Amino acid sequence: MNETENPQTNPEEDPVTDDVADLSPLEHLAALEAERDEMRDRWMRSEAEMANLRARTKREVEDARLFAVQKFARDVVEVAENLKRGLSSLPAPSAEEPEIIGKLREGFEGIERSFVATLDRNGVKMDDPTGKLFDPNLHQAMAEQETTEHPPGTIIQAWTQAWTLNGRLLRPAMVVVAKAPSA
């Protein structure tokens, strides 16, 4: 085998060999150290990018797991609100009402409690904002009412509750907010 058949042994075709021939041993060592440092820097940057990619992917997978049912949960919350509206529209219990009406009311109240508890166990939480300070991130002000009984900015009535899915807002509470009386 002659030198032209093996490119690694052909000094005419190997640019590294040409560069090395022109350098002193100290310069050659310095060049190799610089190349090593550059490779180490590129390797460290690649490792950092991979760590960031792993963290971002993990976060995205976790978000997908937690919030994949967001549209479904929003629809189910609507059902819970309608069940509550239906129960609150029933007349108050009275002594002369038929026993069956009282049992139906108790049954529907039990269903509502069970339904809300099931939602709660699955990350869908209801929050009654009545008496709390107005938070535009959780509440939608439907009206303001002048009052001296509550400090301004306090929610005095909730038309609907706030609902969250694993801490993310599904539906804001529709509320009436207290304001100071006009002078």
Phi, psi and chi 1 to 4 in degrees:
 res  aa     phi    psi   chi1   chi2   chi3   chi4
   1 MET       -  128.7  178.9  161.7   97.5      -
   2 ASN   -95.1  174.2   66.4   31.7      -      -
   3 GLU   -67.0  -28.0  -74.0 -174.5   30.2      -
   4 THR   -74.5  -18.7   57.9      -      -      -
   5 GLU   -81.2  -26.7  -67.0  175.1    4.7      -
   6 ASN  -109.6  107.4 -173.1   -9.8      -      -
   7 PRO   -66.7  -22.6   13.0  -18.7      -      -
   8 GLN   -73.1  -25.7  -68.4 -179.7   -7.8      -
   9 THR   -99.5    0.0   59.6      -      -      -
  10 ASN   -93.1  104.0 -173.7   -7.4      -      -
  11 PRO   -66.0  -21.6   13.1  -17.6      -      -
  12 GLU   -71.6  -29.0  -63.3  169.8    9.7      -
  13 GLU  -100.3   -8.4  -64.3  178.1   11.1      -
  14 ASP   -99.5  106.1 -169.7   -0.8      -      -
  15 PRO   -66.0  -30.0   14.0  -20.3      -      -
  16 VAL   -65.0  -42.5  174.6      -      -      -
  17 THR   -64.0  -39.4  -52.0      -      -      -
  18 ASP   -62.5  -43.5  -71.8  -18.9      -      -
  19 ASP   -66.3  -39.8  -68.7  -17.9      -      -
  20 VAL   -66.1  -36.5  171.9      -      -      -
  21 ALA   -63.4  -28.9      -      -      -      -
  22 ASP   -87.4   -8.7  -63.4  -21.0      -      -
  23 LEU  -104.4  150.0  -61.6  176.1      -      -
  24 SER   -77.0  163.2   71.8      -      -      -
  25 PRO   -56.0  -38.6  -24.8   32.1      -      -
  26 LEU   -68.5  -40.6  -71.8  176.7      -      -
  27 GLU   -65.7  -40.3  -69.7  172.4  -28.5      -
  28 HIS   -62.0  -43.3  179.3   64.4      -      -
  29 LEU   -63.1  -42.9 -178.6   60.1      -      -
  30 ALA   -63.0  -40.4      -      -      -      -
  31 ALA   -64.9  -41.7      -      -      -      -
  32 LEU   -65.3  -39.4  -71.1  174.1      -      -
  33 GLU   -65.5  -39.7  -73.1  174.7  -13.1      -
  34 ALA   -63.9  -42.8      -      -      -      -
  35 GLU   -63.4  -42.5 -176.0  178.6   -7.1      -
  36 ARG   -60.7  -45.0  180.0 -155.8   59.4 -158.3
  37 ASP   -62.6  -39.8  -67.9  -15.2      -      -
  38 GLU   -64.9  -43.0  179.2 -173.5  -19.3      -
  39 MET   -64.1  -41.4  -68.5  -64.1  179.7      -
  40 ARG   -62.9  -42.9  177.8  179.7  -72.1  147.5
  41 ASP   -62.1  -44.5 -177.5   56.4      -      -
  42 ARG   -63.9  -39.8  -72.0 -179.0   18.3 -159.1
  43 TRP   -64.6  -43.9  173.0   69.5      -      -
  44 MET   -64.0  -40.7  -66.1  -62.7  -75.3      -
  45 ARG   -64.0  -41.2  -72.1  178.4 -169.5  -85.9
  46 SER   -63.7  -41.2  -66.2      -      -      -
  47 GLU   -62.8  -42.4  -75.6  -65.6  -43.5      -
  48 ALA   -64.7  -42.4      -      -      -      -
  49 GLU   -61.6  -41.8  -76.1 -179.6   33.0      -
  50 MET   -65.4  -40.4  -74.4  -54.6  -63.3      -
  51 ALA   -63.5  -42.4      -      -      -      -
  52 ASN   -63.9  -41.4  -70.9  -20.1      -      -
  53 LEU   -64.0  -43.0  179.7   62.6      -      -
  54 ARG   -61.5  -45.6  -84.0 -170.6 -135.4   96.8
  55 ALA   -64.1  -44.2      -      -      -      -
  56 ARG   -64.7  -42.2 -175.1  173.0   53.5 -112.2
  57 THR   -64.3  -43.0  -58.1      -      -      -
  58 LYS   -60.4  -44.4 -177.5  179.0  178.9 -176.6
  59 ARG   -62.2  -43.8 -155.3  171.3   35.8 -111.2
  60 GLU   -66.2  -39.6  -72.1  171.5   -3.6      -
  61 VAL   -65.1  -42.2  166.5      -      -      -
  62 GLU   -64.4  -43.2 -176.6   66.0   16.4      -
  63 ASP   -62.1  -41.7  -79.6   -7.4      -      -
  64 ALA   -62.6  -40.5      -      -      -      -
  65 ARG   -65.9  -43.7 -174.8 -173.3   68.5   75.1
  66 LEU   -73.8  -33.9  -71.7  173.9      -      -
  67 PHE  -117.5   12.8  -56.8  112.6      -      -
  68 ALA   -64.2  -27.7      -      -      -      -
  69 VAL   -97.3   18.3  -64.3      -      -      -
  70 GLN   -58.4  -46.1 -171.2  165.8   -9.6      -
  71 LYS   -64.5  -43.8 -176.7  177.5  179.1  -22.6
  72 PHE   -61.8  -44.4  175.5   72.7      -      -
  73 ALA   -62.0  -39.0      -      -      -      -
  74 ARG   -62.3  -40.1 -164.7  173.5  -69.4  123.3
  75 ASP   -68.3  -39.6  -68.7  -16.3      -      -
  76 VAL   -67.3  -36.5  170.3      -      -      -
  77 VAL   -61.4  -37.6  161.8      -      -      -
  78 GLU   -60.4  -40.6 -176.9   69.3   31.4      -
  79 VAL   -64.1  -43.6  173.2      -      -      -
  80 ALA   -61.7  -41.8      -      -      -      -
  81 GLU   -63.4  -42.3  -72.2  -76.2  -26.1      -
  82 ASN   -65.9  -38.3  -72.9  -24.9      -      -
  83 LEU   -62.0  -43.0 -177.2   57.2      -      -
  84 LYS   -64.8  -42.4 -173.6  168.6 -167.4   72.6
  85 ARG   -61.1  -42.1  -83.0 -171.4 -146.7   99.9
  86 GLY   -62.3  -43.1      -      -      -      -
  87 LEU   -65.7  -40.1  -77.6  169.5      -      -
  88 SER   -73.2  -17.4   64.3      -      -      -
  89 SER   -83.6  -11.2   70.0      -      -      -
  90 LEU   -67.9  146.9  -67.3  173.6      -      -
  91 PRO   -66.0  154.2   17.2  -23.3      -      -
  92 ALA   -62.3  147.0      -      -      -      -
  93 PRO   -61.6  142.3   -9.8   16.0      -      -
  94 SER  -136.0  161.1   65.7      -      -      -
  95 ALA   -67.7  -30.6      -      -      -      -
  96 GLU   -91.7    2.2   59.6  -90.9   -5.7      -
  97 GLU   -73.5  151.2   77.4  179.6    2.9      -
  98 PRO   -62.5  148.0  -18.5   26.4      -      -
  99 GLU   -59.5  -35.6 -176.8 -179.4  -18.2      -
 100 ILE   -62.6  -36.6 -171.7   76.1      -      -
 101 ILE   -64.6  -43.3  -60.5  -63.5      -      -
 102 GLY   -62.3  -41.3      -      -      -      -
 103 LYS   -67.6  -38.7  -70.8 -172.9 -176.0  -97.9
 104 LEU   -62.9  -44.4  -79.5  170.7      -      -
 105 ARG   -59.3  -48.4 -178.6 -177.4  -65.2  108.9
 106 GLU   -61.2  -39.3  -71.0  172.8   12.6      -
 107 GLY   -64.1  -44.9      -      -      -      -
 108 PHE   -67.9  -35.5  -78.2  119.3      -      -
 109 GLU   -65.1  -38.7  -72.7  170.2  -12.0      -
 110 GLY   -65.1  -40.6      -      -      -      -
 111 ILE   -62.2  -43.5  -70.0  169.3      -      -
 112 GLU   -63.9  -45.4 -174.8 -146.4   12.9      -
 113 ARG   -59.6  -44.4  -82.4 -168.1  -54.6  -85.0
 114 SER   -64.5  -41.8  173.7      -      -      -
 115 PHE   -63.4  -46.6 -172.0   54.3      -      -
 116 VAL   -66.6  -37.6  169.9      -      -      -
 117 ALA   -65.3  -38.4      -      -      -      -
 118 THR   -64.3  -43.3  -59.2      -      -      -
 119 LEU   -60.7  -44.2  -69.4  173.4      -      -
 120 ASP   -60.7  -43.7 -168.7   53.2      -      -
 121 ARG   -62.2  -24.2  -81.2 -168.2  -50.2  -86.9
 122 ASN  -102.8   19.5  -72.3  -77.6      -      -
 123 GLY    89.8   -1.1      -      -      -      -
 124 VAL   -97.0  110.2  179.5      -      -      -
 125 LYS  -113.5  140.7  -52.9 -126.1 -174.5  -90.8
 126 MET  -102.1  139.2  175.4 -179.1   66.3      -
 127 ASP  -129.6  121.1  179.6   42.9      -      -
 128 ASP   -86.3  112.7 -177.2    6.1      -      -
 129 PRO   -84.8   -1.8   31.5  -34.7      -      -
 130 THR   -56.9  127.5  -54.3      -      -      -
 131 GLY    90.6   -9.6      -      -      -      -
 132 LYS   -91.3  164.7  -62.6  179.0 -178.2  175.2
 133 LEU   -73.7  145.9  -75.7  177.1      -      -
 134 PHE   -64.2  130.1  177.8   76.9      -      -
 135 ASP  -125.7  111.3  178.9   -3.4      -      -
 136 PRO   -62.3  -15.8   19.4  -27.2      -      -
 137 ASN   -78.5  -20.4  -63.4  -43.6      -      -
 138 LEU  -120.5  -17.8  -62.4  172.9      -      -
 139 HIS  -126.4  149.3  -48.6  126.5      -      -
 140 GLN  -119.1  115.3 -176.7  173.2  -12.7      -
 141 ALA   -74.9  119.4      -      -      -      -
 142 MET   -95.9  -24.5  -57.8  -53.8  -71.0      -
 143 ALA  -161.4  160.5      -      -      -      -
 144 GLU  -118.3  145.4  -75.2 -174.3  -46.3      -
 145 GLN  -133.3  129.7 -176.0  174.2  -26.7      -
 146 GLU   -71.8  133.5  -67.9 -178.7   -1.7      -
 147 THR  -158.9  150.6 -178.8      -      -      -
 148 THR  -105.0   -7.6   56.6      -      -      -
 149 GLU   -76.9  -25.5  -64.7  176.0   25.4      -
 150 HIS  -128.4  146.7  -57.0  -77.2      -      -
 151 PRO   -66.1  149.8    0.4    1.6      -      -
 152 PRO   -57.5  141.2  -22.5   31.5      -      -
 153 GLY    90.3   -2.3      -      -      -      -
 154 THR   -87.5  141.6  -57.4      -      -      -
 155 ILE   -80.9  120.8  -63.3  169.6      -      -
 156 ILE  -101.9  -16.9   56.0  176.4      -      -
 157 GLN  -154.1  139.3 -177.3 -177.1    8.3      -
 158 ALA  -114.5  118.4      -      -      -      -
 159 TRP   -75.6  -38.4  -66.8   -9.4      -      -
 160 THR  -136.5  163.5   64.0      -      -      -
 161 GLN   -89.2  161.4  -51.1  -57.6  -47.3      -
 162 ALA   -86.0  138.7      -      -      -      -
 163 TRP  -124.8  134.9  -68.6   88.1      -      -
 164 THR  -127.5  153.0   58.2      -      -      -
 165 LEU  -117.4  109.5  172.1   62.7      -      -
 166 ASN    49.7   42.1  -62.1  -45.7      -      -
 167 GLY    88.5   -8.9      -      -      -      -
 168 ARG   -98.3  133.4 -177.0 -177.0  -73.1  178.2
 169 LEU   -63.7  125.7 -175.6   66.7      -      -
 170 LEU   -94.7  -51.5  -80.2  175.4      -      -
 171 ARG  -140.6  129.8  -83.8 -175.2   61.7 -176.7
 172 PRO   -74.5  155.3   27.2  -32.6      -      -
 173 ALA   -77.1  137.4      -      -      -      -
 174 MET   -92.5  117.2  -51.6 -103.0 -177.1      -
 175 VAL  -131.9  161.6  -61.8      -      -      -
 176 VAL  -109.2  127.9  177.8      -      -      -
 177 VAL  -109.7  139.5 -178.9      -      -      -
 178 ALA   -74.0  143.2      -      -      -      -
 179 LYS  -136.2  156.6   76.5  174.7 -171.9  176.6
 180 ALA   -66.3  144.1      -      -      -      -
 181 PRO   -64.3  149.4  -12.2   20.6      -      -
 182 SER   -66.8  147.7  -58.0      -      -      -
 183 ALA   -72.9      -      -      -      -      -
